[in-house]
Amino acid sequence: MSTLNCNGNLIDISTPKVMGILNVTPDSFYDGGVFSSEEKILQHTEKMLAEGATFIDVGAYSSRPNAKHISEKEELKRIVPIIKLLVTQFANILISVDTFRSTVAKQCVKEGACMVNDISAGSIDSNMFNIIADLQVPYCIMHMQGTPQNMQQNPKYENVLTDIMYYFSEKINALHALKVNDIIIDLGFGFGKTTTHNYTLLKNLAYFKTLEKPILTGISRKSMLYKPLKISAQQALNATTVANTLALTQGSSILRVHDVKEAMEAIKITQLL
């Protein structure tokens, strides 16, 4: 599948695209609390769009390891005004809403978002698949073992590749049965995985192309990059570019990143190959 239908616009992903991250959370691992005013949010969004981002992924629930759980009411209070603001300020913006709650997804799409990015692939909110079927928007399903609160305590797999392949196969079959076709998969780097699991997945990203769904890679500034190098997330831009380039050569269709310009450069260079 080489196109996604976003608000009636067919987005061609045969050439990889960039999804810029906009966290409106106080505690995300890299940029928590940075975009706390409307002015900062608009400036950052404008910068990402100018640098070439096709999608802006807005999240109001921090999913970093051991993150604090917030209520649905709090998530809606944080995210809905931002969706409204962005739609008002940027014509034709393609907003992805990063949530695992169907109520939040529905409300944000109603306000102008055109995609749902669900870290739990419908596992936390059993109504999510039905809502996606009703909304008929592209839906990104991520693999996560456990929840953000416990996922990194002791991740174990029989075989990380075949276990995750089976997981996606089941989810995709269930979504197809509900007539959901625009499905994107995200292997969930760092979500219930050890460093070894993460690098096994990165090395074998192309294995998941047999599912015939676009692959989104969200690896930007994650601990699998900065911990082995004994640096911080703030120092991990170069490592992120290396990892994104590897993901692109393995067939990734969307890069979800904090740094759009560098991701666009990685796409351009790999395209020249």
C-alpha positions in Angstrom: 0.0 0.0 0.0 1.7 3.2 -1.1 -1.0 5.8 -0.3 -2.9 7.0 2.8 -6.2 8.8 2.7 -5.9 11.7 5.1 -9.0 14.0 5.1 -9.6 13.1 1.4 -5.9 13.8 0.5 -4.1 10.8 -0.9 -0.6 10.9 0.6 1.9 9.0 -1.5 4.3 7.1 0.9 6.2 5.3 -1.8 8.8 8.0 -1.0 9.3 8.0 2.8 7.7 10.7 4.8 8.5 12.5 8.1 6.1 12.7 11.1 7.2 15.5 13.4 6.6 15.0 17.1 4.7 17.6 19.2 4.4 16.6 22.8 2.1 18.7 24.9 3.1 16.7 28.0 5.0 18.0 31.0 7.1 14.8 31.3 8.1 13.3 28.0 11.6 11.9 28.0 13.1 14.4 25.6 10.9 17.5 25.2 8.6 17.3 28.2 7.3 20.7 29.2 9.1 22.5 26.4 6.0 23.3 24.4 3.9 24.7 27.2 2.5 27.9 25.6 0.5 28.5 22.4 3.3 30.6 21.0 6.0 27.9 21.5 3.6 25.2 20.0 3.0 27.3 16.9 6.6 28.2 16.4 7.7 24.6 16.7 4.9 23.3 14.4 5.7 26.0 11.8 9.4 25.0 11.9 8.6 21.3 11.5 6.3 22.0 8.5 8.8 24.3 6.9 11.5 21.6 7.2 9.4 19.1 5.4 7.2 17.2 7.9 4.2 15.7 6.2 2.4 14.8 9.5 2.4 16.4 12.9 1.9 13.8 15.7 0.3 15.5 18.8 0.5 13.6 22.1 -0.8 14.6 25.5 -0.2 11.4 27.4 3.5 10.6 28.1 4.3 7.0 27.3 8.0 7.0 28.4 8.9 4.2 30.8 7.3 4.6 34.2 5.4 7.7 33.1 2.6 9.0 35.3 -0.8 7.8 34.3 -3.3 10.6 33.6 -7.1 10.5 33.3 -9.0 10.7 30.0 -10.4 14.0 31.2 -6.9 15.5 31.7 -5.8 14.1 28.3 -8.7 15.7 26.5 -8.1 19.0 28.4 -4.5 19.1 27.2 -4.9 17.9 23.6 -8.2 19.2 22.1 -7.3 22.9 22.4 -4.0 22.2 20.6 -5.7 20.4 17.7 -8.2 23.3 17.3 -5.3 25.8 17.4 -3.2 24.0 14.8 -6.1 23.5 12.4 -7.0 27.2 12.7 -3.4 28.4 12.2 -2.1 26.0 9.5 -4.2 25.3 6.4 -4.2 21.7 5.2 -2.1 20.5 8.2 -2.2 16.7 8.6 -2.5 16.0 12.3 -2.0 12.5 13.8 -3.3 12.1 17.3 -1.1 10.0 19.6 -3.6 8.3 21.9 -4.8 4.9 23.0 -8.2 6.1 24.1 -11.1 5.9 21.6 -12.9 8.9 23.1 -9.8 11.1 22.7 -9.3 9.8 19.1 -12.9 10.5 18.1 -12.9 14.0 19.6 -9.6 15.0 18.0 -10.7 13.7 14.5 -13.9 15.7 15.0 -11.7 18.8 15.6 -9.6 18.2 12.4 -7.0 15.4 13.1 -6.8 12.9 10.2 -4.9 10.0 11.7 -4.7 8.0 14.9 -1.5 6.7 16.4 -2.2 4.1 19.1 0.7 2.8 21.2 -1.5 -0.1 22.3 -3.0 -1.1 19.0 -6.5 -1.3 20.6 -5.3 -3.5 23.5 -6.0 -0.9 26.2 -9.3 0.5 24.9 -11.3 -2.3 23.4 -13.6 0.2 21.6 -10.8 1.7 19.6 -11.1 -0.6 16.6 -14.8 0.1 16.2 -14.2 3.9 16.5 -11.5 3.7 13.8 -13.9 1.7 11.6 -16.4 4.5 12.1 -14.0 7.3 11.5 -12.2 5.7 8.5 -8.9 7.4 9.2 -5.4 5.9 8.8 -4.5 4.0 12.0 -1.1 3.3 13.3 -0.8 0.2 15.5 2.2 -0.1 17.6 3.6 -3.2 19.4 4.0 -2.8 23.2 4.6 -5.4 25.8 2.7 -4.4 29.0 1.9 -0.7 29.7 4.1 2.4 29.9 4.1 2.0 33.6 5.6 -1.6 33.6 6.8 -2.3 30.1 10.5 -2.1 30.8 10.6 -4.2 34.0 11.4 -7.6 32.4 10.6 -7.8 28.7 10.7 -11.5 27.4 9.9 -13.1 24.1 10.1 -16.6 22.7 11.3 -15.0 19.5 11.0 -11.2 19.2 10.5 -11.3 15.4 7.9 -14.1 15.2 6.1 -13.0 18.3 5.6 -9.5 17.0 4.7 -10.7 13.5 2.0 -12.9 15.0 0.7 -9.9 17.1 0.5 -7.7 14.0 -1.1 -10.4 11.9 -3.9 -10.8 14.5 -4.5 -7.1 14.8 -4.5 -6.5 11.0 -7.0 -9.4 10.5 -9.3 -7.9 13.1 -9.1 -4.5 11.5 -9.7 -5.8 8.0 -12.8 -7.6 9.3 -14.1 -4.2 10.3 -13.2 -2.8 6.8 -10.3 -0.7 8.1 -7.7 -0.6 5.3 -5.3 2.3 6.0 -3.2 0.5 8.6 0.4 1.5 9.5 2.6 -0.7 11.8 5.1 0.5 14.3 7.4 -2.1 16.0 7.5 -0.1 19.2 11.2 0.4 19.8 11.7 0.7 23.5 8.2 -0.4 24.4 8.7 -3.6 26.4 12.0 -4.4 24.7 15.6 -4.8 25.8 18.4 -3.2 23.9 19.1 -6.5 22.2 15.4 -6.8 21.2 15.5 -3.3 19.8 18.5 -3.9 17.6 17.2 -7.3 16.4 14.1 -5.5 15.2 16.1 -2.7 13.6 18.3 -5.2 11.8 15.3 -7.1 10.6 12.8 -4.3 9.9 12.3 -5.6 6.3 11.0 -8.9 7.7 7.8 -7.1 8.5 7.2 -5.9 4.9 5.5 -9.2 4.3 2.5 -7.7 6.1 2.2 -5.3 3.2 1.6 -2.3 5.4 3.6 0.9 5.7 6.2 0.7 8.5 6.5 3.7 10.9 9.8 3.9 12.8 9.9 5.9 16.0 13.4 5.7 17.2 14.3 9.4 17.7 16.6 10.1 20.6 15.6 6.9 22.4 17.6 5.2 25.1 18.6 2.3 22.8 20.7 4.9 21.0 22.1 7.1 23.8 22.7 4.5 26.6 25.2 2.4 24.6 27.0 5.6 23.7 26.9 6.9 27.3 25.4 10.2 26.2 22.0 11.9 26.9 18.9 12.1 24.8 19.9 15.7 24.1 23.2 14.5 22.6 21.6 11.7 20.5 20.8 13.6 17.2 23.7 12.0 15.3 22.8 8.5 16.6 19.2 9.1 15.6 20.1 10.0 12.0 22.2 6.8 11.8 19.4 4.7 13.1 16.8 6.4 10.8 19.0 5.8 7.8 19.3 2.1 8.7 15.5 2.0 9.1 15.0 3.6 5.7 17.3 1.1 4.0 15.2 -1.6 5.6 12.0 -0.2 4.1 10.5 2.2 6.6 7.9 4.5 5.1 7.5 7.0 7.9 10.0 8.4 10.3 8.6 9.8 13.6 11.1 12.3 14.8 11.9 15.3 17.0 14.3 16.7 14.4 12.6 17.0 11.0 15.4 18.6 8.9 17.9 15.8 9.6 15.3 13.1 8.9 14.5 14.7 5.6 18.2 14.7 4.7 18.4 11.0 5.6 15.5 10.3 3.3 17.1 12.3 0.4 20.4 10.6 0.7 18.9 7.1 0.9 16.7 7.9 -2.1 19.9 8.7 -4.0 21.0 5.1 -3.5 
